[in-house]
C-alpha cells in the first residue's frame, strides 16, 4: 500500500499555523480581560445609579 505523497504537510506549515493560533489566543485573552473589566465597571456604575435613584439622601 502506497501513501499519498501530496497528503503530507511540512513542519513549516504546522509551525506557521501554531504561531498564528498562539497569537490569536493572546489577543483573545487581552480582549476577554477588557470585557471583564468593562462588565465590572458597568455593574459598578449601574449599582451607583440604582442607589442614587432609590434613596436620594444617600447619593454622593
PyMOL commands that set and color helices and strands:
alter all, ss='L'
color gray80, all
select helices_A, chain A and resi 5-7+11-54+56-58
alter helices_A, ss='H'
color red, helices_A
deselect
rebuild
show_as cartoon
